[in-house]
């Protein structure tokens, strides 16, 4: 034994689960009694919680199937697809985008998590060529933090897109590049290389001799 005290998960949230009490059953792996958002208490292996393998008591899949049966013909709609993808990004550790959503604590409010109908009531029909966007990228999916946004607007709102101010004007790096006629990521690379904002925005691109 390494003598290290066990990790205290009390009160921590893992998807739909909140850890309540550690159950010590040596030599087996540590387990925790968890309260699921649906009200059920379950016993989960600690490593499964920490690795994102278990995120609910099993009700997530059941709710998803039930919601499909309650949408009255909207199961193939763009709005349903957005709702379903939103939950996958936040709760499915196998989803390609999970690391940037559920993996960093982005969640879905209870009203939307359990009801596509509530989501559709709050958001309304999805405009053509738009996607579900969070206004504050450090907050979760909830009515006052979400909107249907055109893809370009959402691209400008991503967490990694830096806002740069110069001569009294503030725009994202991508917007500066389009306005000044630079190729994609030229200004961003200059800033990452340690250039000043003024130099990164104003120095012309040097042509290589062939």
mmCIF file of the C-alpha atoms, coordinates in Angstrom:
data_MODEL
# 
_entry.id   MODEL 
# 
loop_
_atom_site.group_PDB 
_atom_site.id 
_atom_site.type_symbol 
_atom_site.label_atom_id 
_atom_site.label_alt_id 
_atom_site.label_comp_id 
_atom_site.label_asym_id 
_atom_site.label_entity_id 
_atom_site.label_seq_id 
_atom_site.pdbx_PDB_ins_code 
_atom_site.Cartn_x 
_atom_site.Cartn_y 
_atom_site.Cartn_z 
_atom_site.occupancy 
_atom_site.B_iso_or_equiv 
_atom_site.pdbx_formal_charge 
_atom_site.auth_seq_id 
_atom_site.auth_comp_id 
_atom_site.auth_asym_id 
_atom_site.auth_atom_id 
_atom_site.pdbx_PDB_model_num 
ATOM 1   C CA . UNK A 1 1   ? 0.000   0.000  0.000   1.00 0.00 ? 1   UNK A CA 1 
ATOM 2   C CA . UNK A 1 2   ? 1.192   3.503  -0.772  1.00 0.00 ? 2   UNK A CA 1 
ATOM 3   C CA . UNK A 1 3   ? -0.372  5.051  2.327   1.00 0.00 ? 3   UNK A CA 1 
ATOM 4   C CA . UNK A 1 4   ? -2.140  7.785  0.370   1.00 0.00 ? 4   UNK A CA 1 
ATOM 5   C CA . UNK A 1 5   ? -5.598  8.720  1.673   1.00 0.00 ? 5   UNK A CA 1 
ATOM 6   C CA . UNK A 1 6   ? -8.512  7.882  -0.662  1.00 0.00 ? 6   UNK A CA 1 
ATOM 7   C CA . UNK A 1 7   ? -9.833  10.672 -2.872  1.00 0.00 ? 7   UNK A CA 1 
ATOM 8   C CA . UNK A 1 8   ? -12.854 12.376 -1.320  1.00 0.00 ? 8   UNK A CA 1 
ATOM 9   C CA . UNK A 1 9   ? -15.602 12.644 -3.942  1.00 0.00 ? 9   UNK A CA 1 
ATOM 10  C CA . UNK A 1 10  ? -18.332 13.735 -1.518  1.00 0.00 ? 10  UNK A CA 1 
ATOM 11  C CA . UNK A 1 11  ? -20.693 16.198 -3.186  1.00 0.00 ? 11  UNK A CA 1 
ATOM 12  C CA . UNK A 1 12  ? -18.976 16.073 -6.574  1.00 0.00 ? 12  UNK A CA 1 
ATOM 13  C CA . UNK A 1 13  ? -21.142 15.755 -9.682  1.00 0.00 ? 13  UNK A CA 1 
ATOM 14  C CA . UNK A 1 14  ? -20.428 13.238 -12.428 1.00 0.00 ? 14  UNK A CA 1 
ATOM 15  C CA . UNK A 1 15  ? -22.987 13.732 -15.187 1.00 0.00 ? 15  UNK A CA 1 
ATOM 16  C CA . UNK A 1 16  ? -26.327 12.969 -13.547 1.00 0.00 ? 16  UNK A CA 1 
ATOM 17  C CA . UNK A 1 17  ? -24.693 11.471 -10.466 1.00 0.00 ? 17  UNK A CA 1 
ATOM 18  C CA . UNK A 1 18  ? -23.698 13.154 -7.191  1.00 0.00 ? 18  UNK A CA 1 
ATOM 19  C CA . UNK A 1 19  ? -21.328 11.200 -4.938  1.00 0.00 ? 19  UNK A CA 1 
ATOM 20  C CA . UNK A 1 20  ? -22.752 10.809 -1.418  1.00 0.00 ? 20  UNK A CA 1 
ATOM 21  C CA . UNK A 1 21  ? -20.730 8.286  0.562   1.00 0.00 ? 21  UNK A CA 1 
ATOM 22  C CA . UNK A 1 22  ? -17.671 6.108  0.054   1.00 0.00 ? 22  UNK A CA 1 
ATOM 23  C CA . UNK A 1 23  ? -18.184 2.386  0.569   1.00 0.00 ? 23  UNK A CA 1 
ATOM 24  C CA . UNK A 1 24  ? -14.931 0.631  1.507   1.00 0.00 ? 24  UNK A CA 1 
ATOM 25  C CA . UNK A 1 25  ? -14.843 -3.010 0.468   1.00 0.00 ? 25  UNK A CA 1 
ATOM 26  C CA . UNK A 1 26  ? -11.192 -4.081 0.462   1.00 0.00 ? 26  UNK A CA 1 
ATOM 27  C CA . UNK A 1 27  ? -9.528  -5.586 -1.404  1.00 0.00 ? 27  UNK A CA 1 
ATOM 28  C CA . UNK A 1 28  ? -12.042 -4.599 -4.098  1.00 0.00 ? 28  UNK A CA 1 
ATOM 29  C CA . UNK A 1 29  ? -11.949 -1.160 -5.708  1.00 0.00 ? 29  UNK A CA 1 
ATOM 30  C CA . UNK A 1 30  ? -13.494 1.734  -3.797  1.00 0.00 ? 30  UNK A CA 1 
ATOM 31  C CA . UNK A 1 31  ? -17.188 2.298  -4.472  1.00 0.00 ? 31  UNK A CA 1 
ATOM 32  C CA . UNK A 1 32  ? -19.457 5.273  -3.865  1.00 0.00 ? 32  UNK A CA 1 
ATOM 33  C CA . UNK A 1 33  ? -23.134 5.555  -3.147  1.00 0.00 ? 33  UNK A CA 1 
ATOM 34  C CA . UNK A 1 34  ? -24.418 8.113  -5.646  1.00 0.00 ? 34  UNK A CA 1 
ATOM 35  C CA . UNK A 1 35  ? -27.689 9.995  -6.026  1.00 0.00 ? 35  UNK A CA 1 
ATOM 36  C CA . UNK A 1 36  ? -28.891 10.148 -9.612  1.00 0.00 ? 36  UNK A CA 1 
ATOM 37  C CA . UNK A 1 37  ? -30.830 13.119 -10.967 1.00 0.00 ? 37  UNK A CA 1 
ATOM 38  C CA . UNK A 1 38  ? -33.818 10.807 -11.402 1.00 0.00 ? 38  UNK A CA 1 
ATOM 39  C CA . UNK A 1 39  ? -33.859 10.177 -7.622  1.00 0.00 ? 39  UNK A CA 1 
ATOM 40  C CA . UNK A 1 40  ? -32.407 6.690  -7.609  1.00 0.00 ? 40  UNK A CA 1 
ATOM 41  C CA . UNK A 1 41  ? -29.391 5.772  -5.447  1.00 0.00 ? 41  UNK A CA 1 
ATOM 42  C CA . UNK A 1 42  ? -26.795 3.477  -6.988  1.00 0.00 ? 42  UNK A CA 1 
ATOM 43  C CA . UNK A 1 43  ? -23.393 2.047  -6.058  1.00 0.00 ? 43  UNK A CA 1 
ATOM 44  C CA . UNK A 1 44  ? -20.661 3.030  -8.541  1.00 0.00 ? 44  UNK A CA 1 
ATOM 45  C CA . UNK A 1 45  ? -16.960 2.131  -8.690  1.00 0.00 ? 45  UNK A CA 1 
ATOM 46  C CA . UNK A 1 46  ? -14.908 5.269  -7.992  1.00 0.00 ? 46  UNK A CA 1 
ATOM 47  C CA . UNK A 1 47  ? -12.677 4.829  -11.042 1.00 0.00 ? 47  UNK A CA 1 
ATOM 48  C CA . UNK A 1 48  ? -15.741 4.677  -13.311 1.00 0.00 ? 48  UNK A CA 1 
ATOM 49  C CA . UNK A 1 49  ? -16.863 8.041  -11.960 1.00 0.00 ? 49  UNK A CA 1 
ATOM 50  C CA . UNK A 1 50  ? -13.442 9.663  -12.321 1.00 0.00 ? 50  UNK A CA 1 
ATOM 51  C CA . UNK A 1 51  ? -12.918 8.335  -15.840 1.00 0.00 ? 51  UNK A CA 1 
ATOM 52  C CA . UNK A 1 52  ? -16.394 9.359  -17.016 1.00 0.00 ? 52  UNK A CA 1 
ATOM 53  C CA . UNK A 1 53  ? -17.430 5.778  -17.748 1.00 0.00 ? 53  UNK A CA 1 
ATOM 54  C CA . UNK A 1 54  ? -20.601 5.980  -15.642 1.00 0.00 ? 54  UNK A CA 1 
ATOM 55  C CA . UNK A 1 55  ? -22.635 9.196  -15.790 1.00 0.00 ? 55  UNK A CA 1 
ATOM 56  C CA . UNK A 1 56  ? -26.083 8.058  -14.657 1.00 0.00 ? 56  UNK A CA 1 
ATOM 57  C CA . UNK A 1 57  ? -27.906 5.152  -13.053 1.00 0.00 ? 57  UNK A CA 1 
ATOM 58  C CA . UNK A 1 58  ? -28.916 4.066  -16.546 1.00 0.00 ? 58  UNK A CA 1 
ATOM 59  C CA . UNK A 1 59  ? -31.829 6.467  -16.872 1.00 0.00 ? 59  UNK A CA 1 
ATOM 60  C CA . UNK A 1 60  ? -30.062 8.616  -19.486 1.00 0.00 ? 60  UNK A CA 1 
ATOM 61  C CA . UNK A 1 61  ? -30.606 6.000  -22.178 1.00 0.00 ? 61  UNK A CA 1 
ATOM 62  C CA . UNK A 1 62  ? -34.162 5.339  -20.976 1.00 0.00 ? 62  UNK A CA 1 
ATOM 63  C CA . UNK A 1 63  ? -35.025 9.057  -21.034 1.00 0.00 ? 63  UNK A CA 1 
ATOM 64  C CA . UNK A 1 64  ? -33.591 9.367  -24.514 1.00 0.00 ? 64  UNK A CA 1 
ATOM 65  C CA . UNK A 1 65  ? -35.800 6.575  -25.819 1.00 0.00 ? 65  UNK A CA 1 
ATOM 66  C CA . UNK A 1 66  ? -38.842 7.969  -24.000 1.00 0.00 ? 66  UNK A CA 1 
ATOM 67  C CA . UNK A 1 67  ? -38.232 11.441 -25.392 1.00 0.00 ? 67  UNK A CA 1 
ATOM 68  C CA . UNK A 1 68  ? -38.172 10.049 -28.911 1.00 0.00 ? 68  UNK A CA 1 
ATOM 69  C CA . UNK A 1 69  ? -41.649 8.655  -28.293 1.00 0.00 ? 69  UNK A CA 1 
ATOM 70  C CA . UNK A 1 70  ? -42.982 11.990 -27.018 1.00 0.00 ? 70  UNK A CA 1 
ATOM 71  C CA . UNK A 1 71  ? -41.881 14.311 -29.805 1.00 0.00 ? 71  UNK A CA 1 
ATOM 72  C CA . UNK A 1 72  ? -44.852 13.621 -32.096 1.00 0.00 ? 72  UNK A CA 1 
ATOM 73  C CA . UNK A 1 73  ? -43.064 13.414 -35.417 1.00 0.00 ? 73  UNK A CA 1 
ATOM 74  C CA . UNK A 1 74  ? -40.087 15.649 -34.515 1.00 0.00 ? 74  UNK A CA 1 
ATOM 75  C CA . UNK A 1 75  ? -37.584 12.858 -33.881 1.00 0.00 ? 75  UNK A CA 1 
ATOM 76  C CA . UNK A 1 76  ? -35.960 13.466 -37.266 1.00 0.00 ? 76  UNK A CA 1 
ATOM 77  C CA . UNK A 1 77  ? -36.120 17.247 -37.014 1.00 0.00 ? 77  UNK A CA 1 
ATOM 78  C CA . UNK A 1 78  ? -33.078 19.575 -36.832 1.00 0.00 ? 78  UNK A CA 1 
ATOM 79  C CA . UNK A 1 79  ? -34.241 20.700 -33.385 1.00 0.00 ? 79  UNK A CA 1 
ATOM 80  C CA . UNK A 1 80  ? -34.307 17.148 -32.036 1.00 0.00 ? 80  UNK A CA 1 
ATOM 81  C CA . UNK A 1 81  ? -30.882 16.428 -33.512 1.00 0.00 ? 81  UNK A CA 1 
ATOM 82  C CA . UNK A 1 82  ? -29.487 19.538 -31.791 1.00 0.00 ? 82  UNK A CA 1 
ATOM 83  C CA . UNK A 1 83  ? -31.050 18.509 -28.472 1.00 0.00 ? 83  UNK A CA 1 
ATOM 84  C CA . UNK A 1 84  ? -29.752 14.959 -28.728 1.00 0.00 ? 84  UNK A CA 1 
ATOM 85  C CA . UNK A 1 85  ? -26.233 16.062 -29.763 1.00 0.00 ? 85  UNK A CA 1 
ATOM 86  C CA . UNK A 1 86  ? -26.157 18.587 -26.908 1.00 0.00 ? 86  UNK A CA 1 
ATOM 87  C CA . UNK A 1 87  ? -26.711 15.804 -24.369 1.00 0.00 ? 87  UNK A CA 1 
ATOM 88  C CA . UNK A 1 88  ? -24.180 13.499 -26.003 1.00 0.00 ? 88  UNK A CA 1 
ATOM 89  C CA . UNK A 1 89  ? -21.461 16.173 -25.867 1.00 0.00 ? 89  UNK A CA 1 
ATOM 90  C CA . UNK A 1 90  ? -22.103 16.658 -22.150 1.00 0.00 ? 90  UNK A CA 1 
ATOM 91  C CA . UNK A 1 91  ? -22.711 13.102 -20.942 1.00 0.00 ? 91  UNK A CA 1 
ATOM 92  C CA . UNK A 1 92  ? -21.225 10.584 -23.363 1.00 0.00 ? 92  UNK A CA 1 
ATOM 93  C CA . UNK A 1 93  ? -17.475 10.152 -22.693 1.00 0.00 ? 93  UNK A CA 1 
ATOM 94  C CA . UNK A 1 94  ? -17.124 8.359  -26.030 1.00 0.00 ? 94  UNK A CA 1 
ATOM 95  C CA . UNK A 1 95  ? -18.378 11.364 -28.009 1.00 0.00 ? 95  UNK A CA 1 
ATOM 96  C CA . UNK A 1 96  ? -15.620 13.074 -29.997 1.00 0.00 ? 96  UNK A CA 1 
ATOM 97  C CA . UNK A 1 97  ? -16.444 16.487 -28.463 1.00 0.00 ? 97  UNK A CA 1 
ATOM 98  C CA . UNK A 1 98  ? -16.896 15.282 -24.874 1.00 0.00 ? 98  UNK A CA 1 
ATOM 99  C CA . UNK A 1 99  ? -13.491 16.587 -23.741 1.00 0.00 ? 99  UNK A CA 1 
ATOM 100 C CA . UNK A 1 100 ? -14.500 20.174 -24.553 1.00 0.00 ? 100 UNK A CA 1 
ATOM 101 C CA . UNK A 1 101 ? -17.969 19.876 -23.017 1.00 0.00 ? 101 UNK A CA 1 
ATOM 102 C CA . UNK A 1 102 ? -18.770 17.310 -20.325 1.00 0.00 ? 102 UNK A CA 1 
ATOM 103 C CA . UNK A 1 103 ? -15.065 16.789 -19.760 1.00 0.00 ? 103 UNK A CA 1 
ATOM 104 C CA . UNK A 1 104 ? -14.676 20.370 -18.581 1.00 0.00 ? 104 UNK A CA 1 
ATOM 105 C CA . UNK A 1 105 ? -17.908 20.569 -16.607 1.00 0.00 ? 105 UNK A CA 1 
ATOM 106 C CA . UNK A 1 106 ? -20.422 21.806 -19.192 1.00 0.00 ? 106 UNK A CA 1 
ATOM 107 C CA . UNK A 1 107 ? -23.862 20.445 -18.274 1.00 0.00 ? 107 UNK A CA 1 
ATOM 108 C CA . UNK A 1 108 ? -27.493 20.638 -19.393 1.00 0.00 ? 108 UNK A CA 1 
ATOM 109 C CA . UNK A 1 109 ? -30.147 22.215 -17.166 1.00 0.00 ? 109 UNK A CA 1 
ATOM 110 C CA . UNK A 1 110 ? -32.688 19.789 -15.686 1.00 0.00 ? 110 UNK A CA 1 
ATOM 111 C CA . UNK A 1 111 ? -35.545 21.326 -17.681 1.00 0.00 ? 111 UNK A CA 1 
ATOM 112 C CA . UNK A 1 112 ? -33.893 20.448 -20.988 1.00 0.00 ? 112 UNK A CA 1 
ATOM 113 C CA . UNK A 1 113 ? -32.122 17.307 -19.884 1.00 0.00 ? 113 UNK A CA 1 
ATOM 114 C CA . UNK A 1 114 ? -35.359 15.432 -19.283 1.00 0.00 ? 114 UNK A CA 1 
ATOM 115 C CA . UNK A 1 115 ? -37.609 16.968 -21.925 1.00 0.00 ? 115 UNK A CA 1 
ATOM 116 C CA . UNK A 1 116 ? -37.190 17.671 -25.613 1.00 0.00 ? 116 UNK A CA 1 
ATOM 117 C CA . UNK A 1 117 ? -40.588 19.344 -25.515 1.00 0.00 ? 117 UNK A CA 1 
ATOM 118 C CA . UNK A 1 118 ? -39.288 21.900 -22.986 1.00 0.00 ? 118 UNK A CA 1 
ATOM 119 C CA . UNK A 1 119 ? -36.203 22.480 -25.119 1.00 0.00 ? 119 UNK A CA 1 
ATOM 120 C CA . UNK A 1 120 ? -38.324 23.044 -28.216 1.00 0.00 ? 120 UNK A CA 1 
ATOM 121 C CA . UNK A 1 121 ? -40.695 25.356 -26.327 1.00 0.00 ? 121 UNK A CA 1 
ATOM 122 C CA . UNK A 1 122 ? -37.803 27.518 -25.127 1.00 0.00 ? 122 UNK A CA 1 
ATOM 123 C CA . UNK A 1 123 ? -35.719 27.555 -28.313 1.00 0.00 ? 123 UNK A CA 1 
ATOM 124 C CA . UNK A 1 124 ? -38.356 27.361 -31.036 1.00 0.00 ? 124 UNK A CA 1 
ATOM 125 C CA . UNK A 1 125 ? -37.696 26.203 -34.617 1.00 0.00 ? 125 UNK A CA 1 
ATOM 126 C CA . UNK A 1 126 ? -34.063 26.127 -35.689 1.00 0.00 ? 126 UNK A CA 1 
ATOM 127 C CA . UNK A 1 127 ? -33.349 28.612 -38.514 1.00 0.00 ? 127 UNK A CA 1 
ATOM 128 C CA . UNK A 1 128 ? -31.700 27.247 -41.622 1.00 0.00 ? 128 UNK A CA 1 
ATOM 129 C CA . UNK A 1 129 ? -27.883 26.962 -41.475 1.00 0.00 ? 129 UNK A CA 1 
ATOM 130 C CA . UNK A 1 130 ? -27.764 27.665 -37.746 1.00 0.00 ? 130 UNK A CA 1 
ATOM 131 C CA . UNK A 1 131 ? -26.567 25.663 -34.761 1.00 0.00 ? 131 UNK A CA 1 
ATOM 132 C CA . UNK A 1 132 ? -27.139 25.630 -31.007 1.00 0.00 ? 132 UNK A CA 1 
ATOM 133 C CA . UNK A 1 133 ? -24.769 28.149 -29.434 1.00 0.00 ? 133 UNK A CA 1 
ATOM 134 C CA . UNK A 1 134 ? -23.946 29.040 -25.833 1.00 0.00 ? 134 UNK A CA 1 
ATOM 135 C CA . UNK A 1 135 ? -23.560 32.792 -25.307 1.00 0.00 ? 135 UNK A CA 1 
ATOM 136 C CA . UNK A 1 136 ? -21.174 32.308 -22.373 1.00 0.00 ? 136 UNK A CA 1 
ATOM 137 C CA . UNK A 1 137 ? -18.935 29.374 -23.225 1.00 0.00 ? 137 UNK A CA 1 
ATOM 138 C CA . UNK A 1 138 ? -18.088 28.739 -19.585 1.00 0.00 ? 138 UNK A CA 1 
ATOM 139 C CA . UNK A 1 139 ? -21.743 28.153 -18.674 1.00 0.00 ? 139 UNK A CA 1 
ATOM 140 C CA . UNK A 1 140 ? -23.926 25.196 -19.496 1.00 0.00 ? 140 UNK A CA 1 
ATOM 141 C CA . UNK A 1 141 ? -26.916 24.660 -21.754 1.00 0.00 ? 141 UNK A CA 1 
ATOM 142 C CA . UNK A 1 142 ? -29.880 26.558 -20.288 1.00 0.00 ? 142 UNK A CA 1 
ATOM 143 C CA . UNK A 1 143 ? -32.572 28.865 -21.706 1.00 0.00 ? 143 UNK A CA 1 
ATOM 144 C CA . UNK A 1 144 ? -30.932 32.196 -20.873 1.00 0.00 ? 144 UNK A CA 1 
ATOM 145 C CA . UNK A 1 145 ? -27.515 31.108 -22.185 1.00 0.00 ? 145 UNK A CA 1 
ATOM 146 C CA . UNK A 1 146 ? -28.455 29.574 -25.538 1.00 0.00 ? 146 UNK A CA 1 
ATOM 147 C CA . UNK A 1 147 ? -29.491 30.800 -28.968 1.00 0.00 ? 147 UNK A CA 1 
ATOM 148 C CA . UNK A 1 148 ? -29.721 29.616 -32.537 1.00 0.00 ? 148 UNK A CA 1 
ATOM 149 C CA . UNK A 1 149 ? -26.653 31.167 -34.164 1.00 0.00 ? 149 UNK A CA 1 
ATOM 150 C CA . UNK A 1 150 ? -25.408 31.194 -37.729 1.00 0.00 ? 150 UNK A CA 1 
ATOM 151 C CA . UNK A 1 151 ? -22.331 29.017 -38.109 1.00 0.00 ? 151 UNK A CA 1 
ATOM 152 C CA . UNK A 1 152 ? -19.980 31.964 -38.612 1.00 0.00 ? 152 UNK A CA 1 
ATOM 153 C CA . UNK A 1 153 ? -21.254 33.681 -35.464 1.00 0.00 ? 153 UNK A CA 1 
ATOM 154 C CA . UNK A 1 154 ? -20.793 30.486 -33.484 1.00 0.00 ? 154 UNK A CA 1 
ATOM 155 C CA . UNK A 1 155 ? -17.278 30.062 -34.867 1.00 0.00 ? 155 UNK A CA 1 
ATOM 156 C CA . UNK A 1 156 ? -16.459 33.547 -33.598 1.00 0.00 ? 156 UNK A CA 1 
ATOM 157 C CA . UNK A 1 157 ? -17.793 32.590 -30.163 1.00 0.00 ? 157 UNK A CA 1 
ATOM 158 C CA . UNK A 1 158 ? -15.713 29.464 -29.529 1.00 0.00 ? 158 UNK A CA 1 
ATOM 159 C CA . UNK A 1 159 ? -13.643 29.444 -26.359 1.00 0.00 ? 159 UNK A CA 1 
ATOM 160 C CA . UNK A 1 160 ? -10.286 29.319 -28.175 1.00 0.00 ? 160 UNK A CA 1 
ATOM 161 C CA . UNK A 1 161 ? -11.040 32.287 -30.460 1.00 0.00 ? 161 UNK A CA 1 
ATOM 162 C CA . UNK A 1 162 ? -9.191  35.221 -28.916 1.00 0.00 ? 162 UNK A CA 1 
ATOM 163 C CA . UNK A 1 163 ? -10.531 38.779 -28.999 1.00 0.00 ? 163 UNK A CA 1 
ATOM 164 C CA . UNK A 1 164 ? -7.871  41.325 -30.009 1.00 0.00 ? 164 UNK A CA 1 
ATOM 165 C CA . UNK A 1 165 ? -8.184  45.106 -29.531 1.00 0.00 ? 165 UNK A CA 1 
ATOM 166 C CA . UNK A 1 166 ? -6.263  47.561 -31.724 1.00 0.00 ? 166 UNK A CA 1 
ATOM 167 C CA . UNK A 1 167 ? -6.811  51.248 -32.513 1.00 0.00 ? 167 UNK A CA 1 
ATOM 168 C CA . UNK A 1 168 ? -10.029 51.266 -30.483 1.00 0.00 ? 168 UNK A CA 1 
ATOM 169 C CA . UNK A 1 169 ? -11.561 48.288 -32.310 1.00 0.00 ? 169 UNK A CA 1 
ATOM 170 C CA . UNK A 1 170 ? -12.087 44.809 -30.836 1.00 0.00 ? 170 UNK A CA 1 
ATOM 171 C CA . UNK A 1 171 ? -12.584 41.721 -32.993 1.00 0.00 ? 171 UNK A CA 1 
ATOM 172 C CA . UNK A 1 172 ? -11.690 38.057 -32.906 1.00 0.00 ? 172 UNK A CA 1 
ATOM 173 C CA . UNK A 1 173 ? -8.483  36.948 -34.575 1.00 0.00 ? 173 UNK A CA 1 
ATOM 174 C CA . UNK A 1 174 ? -10.528 35.335 -37.357 1.00 0.00 ? 174 UNK A CA 1 
ATOM 175 C CA . UNK A 1 175 ? -12.377 38.601 -38.004 1.00 0.00 ? 175 UNK A CA 1 
ATOM 176 C CA . UNK A 1 176 ? -9.126  40.590 -38.114 1.00 0.00 ? 176 UNK A CA 1 
ATOM 177 C CA . UNK A 1 177 ? -7.706  38.115 -40.620 1.00 0.00 ? 177 UNK A CA 1 
ATOM 178 C CA . UNK A 1 178 ? -10.713 38.460 -42.909 1.00 0.00 ? 178 UNK A CA 1 
ATOM 179 C CA . UNK A 1 179 ? -10.754 42.255 -42.664 1.00 0.00 ? 179 UNK A CA 1 
ATOM 180 C CA . UNK A 1 180 ? -7.039  42.656 -43.325 1.00 0.00 ? 180 UNK A CA 1 
ATOM 181 C CA . UNK A 1 181 ? -6.852  39.992 -46.017 1.00 0.00 ? 181 UNK A CA 1 
ATOM 182 C CA . UNK A 1 182 ? -4.528  37.611 -44.165 1.00 0.00 ? 182 UNK A CA 1 
ATOM 183 C CA . UNK A 1 183 ? -4.669  33.888 -44.745 1.00 0.00 ? 183 UNK A CA 1 
ATOM 184 C CA . UNK A 1 184 ? -6.341  31.789 -42.061 1.00 0.00 ? 184 UNK A CA 1 
ATOM 185 C CA . UNK A 1 185 ? -4.461  31.615 -38.741 1.00 0.00 ? 185 UNK A CA 1 
ATOM 186 C CA . UNK A 1 186 ? -1.667  33.962 -39.937 1.00 0.00 ? 186 UNK A CA 1 
ATOM 187 C CA . UNK A 1 187 ? -2.322  36.527 -37.183 1.00 0.00 ? 187 UNK A CA 1 
ATOM 188 C CA . UNK A 1 188 ? -3.023  33.839 -34.612 1.00 0.00 ? 188 UNK A CA 1 
ATOM 189 C CA . UNK A 1 189 ? 0.325   32.184 -35.328 1.00 0.00 ? 189 UNK A CA 1 
ATOM 190 C CA . UNK A 1 190 ? 2.143   35.512 -35.066 1.00 0.00 ? 190 UNK A CA 1 
ATOM 191 C CA . UNK A 1 191 ? 0.620   36.161 -31.650 1.00 0.00 ? 191 UNK A CA 1 
ATOM 192 C CA . UNK A 1 192 ? 1.505   32.644 -30.487 1.00 0.00 ? 192 UNK A CA 1 
ATOM 193 C CA . UNK A 1 193 ? 5.085   33.329 -31.658 1.00 0.00 ? 193 UNK A CA 1 
ATOM 194 C CA . UNK A 1 194 ? 5.261   36.315 -29.306 1.00 0.00 ? 194 UNK A CA 1 
ATOM 195 C CA . UNK A 1 195 ? 4.648   39.192 -31.715 1.00 0.00 ? 195 UNK A CA 1 
ATOM 196 C CA . UNK A 1 196 ? 3.070   42.362 -30.371 1.00 0.00 ? 196 UNK A CA 1 
ATOM 197 C CA . UNK A 1 197 ? -0.558  42.975 -31.386 1.00 0.00 ? 197 UNK A CA 1 
ATOM 198 C CA . UNK A 1 198 ? 0.438   45.995 -33.502 1.00 0.00 ? 198 UNK A CA 1 
ATOM 199 C CA . UNK A 1 199 ? 3.139   44.103 -35.373 1.00 0.00 ? 199 UNK A CA 1 
ATOM 200 C CA . UNK A 1 200 ? 0.960   41.018 -35.844 1.00 0.00 ? 200 UNK A CA 1 
ATOM 201 C CA . UNK A 1 201 ? -1.800  43.112 -37.441 1.00 0.00 ? 201 UNK A CA 1 
ATOM 202 C CA . UNK A 1 202 ? 0.243   45.556 -39.477 1.00 0.00 ? 202 UNK A CA 1 
ATOM 203 C CA . UNK A 1 203 ? 3.395   43.850 -40.771 1.00 0.00 ? 203 UNK A CA 1 
ATOM 204 C CA . UNK A 1 204 ? 2.917   42.705 -44.385 1.00 0.00 ? 204 UNK A CA 1 
ATOM 205 C CA . UNK A 1 205 ? 3.515   39.120 -45.339 1.00 0.00 ? 205 UNK A CA 1 
ATOM 206 C CA . UNK A 1 206 ? 6.971   38.709 -46.853 1.00 0.00 ? 206 UNK A CA 1 
ATOM 207 C CA . UNK A 1 207 ? 7.021   36.885 -50.156 1.00 0.00 ? 207 UNK A CA 1 
ATOM 208 C CA . UNK A 1 208 ? 9.577   34.105 -50.471 1.00 0.00 ? 208 UNK A CA 1 
ATOM 209 C CA . UNK A 1 209 ? 12.045  34.177 -53.338 1.00 0.00 ? 209 UNK A CA 1 
ATOM 210 C CA . UNK A 1 210 ? 11.608  31.320 -55.715 1.00 0.00 ? 210 UNK A CA 1 
# 
